Amino acid sequence: MNIRCAALDDYRVCAEIHLSARARMAYLPPDLHSAEETREWMRDVVFRSERVWVAEDADRVVGYASADGEFLNHLYVLPEHQGRGIGTALLAVVMEHSRDGVKLWTFEPNEAAIRFYVRHGFRTLRRTDGRTNEEKVPDRLMVWRPAPSPAAPTAAQGRTTLGEGRGPDD
Ligand SMILES: CC(C)(COP(=O)(O)OP(=O)(O)OC[C@H]1O[C@@H](n2cnc3c(N)ncnc32)[C@H](O)[C@@H]1OP(=O)(O)O)[C@@H](O)C(=O)NCCC(=O)NCCS
């Protein structure tokens, strides 16, 4: 398996992977977007404004991940290639390129994805009833923060300010 940055014309295969993975997510409203709309969105929105990586298996693209700032917006692996470490490899590349951490939204009924992210060190920041997402399905915001570097000053060595280190995540 090989992970690489997506080339412009990979948008088609990424749209197909997106469509076939989402077709298995029975809790999503069907036909929210047509296949053609999904291809155009992949080309004009995802590939224009996000960083995209693809996973290849025997020269065939079988998964993709896209990130915008610290948000992992999409991580999809073809159903018949899931459970073989491809999602883990894509997530590792996203984590490598997001030094301050990674956030993502995932649907509450997507238990396999939640388990996958928890296994990779993500924790839940908050849950919603789905009112504000397009699909109207309850979801949750999750975050992963890298372990502090051993070279960082400790409280005893460095200046401390009350409340320092606490952010909107806490
Ligand atoms: C969630 C998703 C991205 C994970 O990708 P994946 O390629 O299946 O992930 P991995 O194979 O790395 O890991 C999945 C499981 O397989 C196991 N696994 C990892 N490497 C493996 C290997 N070489 N052989 C067998 N099993 C393996 C892992 O232990 C993991 O188990 P878990 O689900 O209990 O945590 C993928 O299942 C997917 O595309 N799902 C549909 C779309 C989706 O839900 N995307 C997330 C939206 S937020």
The ligand as an SDF file (V2000), in Angstrom:
LIG
                    3D

 48 50  0  0  0  0  0  0  0  0999 V2000
  -13.5470    4.3660    9.3460 C   0  0  0  0  0  0  0  0  0  0  0  0
  -12.6120    3.9400    8.2010 C   0  0  0  0  0  0  0  0  0  0  0  0
  -12.0540    5.1890    7.5230 C   0  0  0  0  0  0  0  0  0  0  0  0
  -11.4620    3.1300    8.7910 C   0  0  0  0  0  0  0  0  0  0  0  0
  -10.6510    2.7150    7.7110 O   0  0  0  0  0  0  0  0  0  0  0  0
  -10.0890    1.1960    7.6430 P   0  0  0  0  0  0  0  0  0  0  0  0
   -9.1870    1.1010    6.4960 O   0  0  0  0  0  0  0  0  0  0  0  0
  -11.2420    0.2680    7.7200 O   0  0  0  0  0  0  0  0  0  0  0  0
   -9.2740    1.2420    9.0220 O   0  0  0  0  0  0  0  0  0  0  0  0
   -8.1610    0.1900    9.5250 P   0  0  0  0  0  0  0  0  0  0  0  0
   -8.1920   -1.0510    8.7120 O   0  0  0  0  0  0  0  0  0  0  0  0
   -6.9100    0.9300    9.6320 O   0  0  0  0  0  0  0  0  0  0  0  0
   -8.7090   -0.0930   10.9740 O   0  0  0  0  0  0  0  0  0  0  0  0
  -10.0310   -0.5760   11.1290 C   0  0  0  0  0  0  0  0  0  0  0  0
  -10.0430   -1.8470   11.9320 C   0  0  0  0  0  0  0  0  0  0  0  0
   -9.3280   -2.8600   11.2830 O   0  0  0  0  0  0  0  0  0  0  0  0
   -8.3040   -3.3510   12.1520 C   0  0  0  0  0  0  0  0  0  0  0  0
   -7.0880   -3.4510   11.3330 N   0  0  0  0  0  0  0  0  0  0  0  0
   -6.1290   -2.5480   11.1840 C   0  0  0  0  0  0  0  0  0  0  0  0
   -5.1370   -3.0100   10.3840 N   0  0  0  0  0  0  0  0  0  0  0  0
   -5.5130   -4.2560   10.0300 C   0  0  0  0  0  0  0  0  0  0  0  0
   -4.9470   -5.2610    9.2190 C   0  0  0  0  0  0  0  0  0  0  0  0
   -3.7600   -5.0610    8.6000 N   0  0  0  0  0  0  0  0  0  0  0  0
   -5.6350   -6.4160    9.0530 N   0  0  0  0  0  0  0  0  0  0  0  0
   -6.8280   -6.6040    9.6750 C   0  0  0  0  0  0  0  0  0  0  0  0
   -7.4040   -5.6950   10.4770 N   0  0  0  0  0  0  0  0  0  0  0  0
   -6.7730   -4.5460   10.6410 C   0  0  0  0  0  0  0  0  0  0  0  0
   -8.1140   -2.3220   13.2160 C   0  0  0  0  0  0  0  0  0  0  0  0
   -7.8050   -2.9570   14.4520 O   0  0  0  0  0  0  0  0  0  0  0  0
   -9.4400   -1.6170   13.2660 C   0  0  0  0  0  0  0  0  0  0  0  0
  -10.2790   -2.2050   14.2140 O   0  0  0  0  0  0  0  0  0  0  0  0
  -11.3860   -1.3220   14.9780 P   0  0  0  0  0  0  0  0  0  0  0  0
  -12.4230   -0.9410   13.9510 O   0  0  0  0  0  0  0  0  0  0  0  0
  -11.9210   -2.2240   16.0250 O   0  0  0  0  0  0  0  0  0  0  0  0
  -10.6870   -0.0980   15.5120 O   0  0  0  0  0  0  0  0  0  0  0  0
  -13.3350    3.0400    7.1570 C   0  0  0  0  0  0  0  0  0  0  0  0
  -13.8890    1.9350    7.8130 O   0  0  0  0  0  0  0  0  0  0  0  0
  -14.3850    3.7470    6.3370 C   0  0  0  0  0  0  0  0  0  0  0  0
  -14.1070    4.2750    5.2650 O   0  0  0  0  0  0  0  0  0  0  0  0
  -15.6330    3.7230    6.8220 N   0  0  0  0  0  0  0  0  0  0  0  0
  -16.7590    4.3020    6.0900 C   0  0  0  0  0  0  0  0  0  0  0  0
  -16.6280    5.7870    6.0020 C   0  0  0  0  0  0  0  0  0  0  0  0
  -16.4810    6.4060    7.3590 C   0  0  0  0  0  0  0  0  0  0  0  0
  -17.1940    6.0540    8.3060 O   0  0  0  0  0  0  0  0  0  0  0  0
  -15.5540    7.3690    7.4570 N   0  0  0  0  0  0  0  0  0  0  0  0
  -15.3330    8.1190    8.6610 C   0  0  0  0  0  0  0  0  0  0  0  0
  -16.2190    9.2990    8.6240 C   0  0  0  0  0  0  0  0  0  0  0  0
  -15.9070   10.3550   10.0230 S   0  0  0  0  0  0  0  0  0  0  0  0
  1  2  1  0
  2  3  1  0
  2  4  1  0
  2 36  1  0
  4  5  1  0
  5  6  1  0
  6  7  2  0
  6  8  1  0
  6  9  1  0
  9 10  1  0
 10 11  2  0
 10 12  1  0
 10 13  1  0
 13 14  1  0
 14 15  1  0
 15 16  1  0
 15 30  1  0
 16 17  1  0
 17 18  1  0
 17 28  1  0
 18 19  1  0
 18 27  1  0
 19 20  2  0
 20 21  1  0
 21 22  1  0
 21 27  2  0
 22 23  1  0
 22 24  2  0
 24 25  1  0
 25 26  2  0
 26 27  1  0
 28 29  1  0
 28 30  1  0
 30 31  1  0
 31 32  1  0
 32 33  2  0
 32 34  1  0
 32 35  1  0
 36 37  1  0
 36 38  1  0
 38 39  2  0
 38 40  1  0
 40 41  1  0
 41 42  1  0
 42 43  1  0
 43 44  2  0
 43 45  1  0
 45 46  1  0
 46 47  1  0
 47 48  1  0
M  END
$$$$
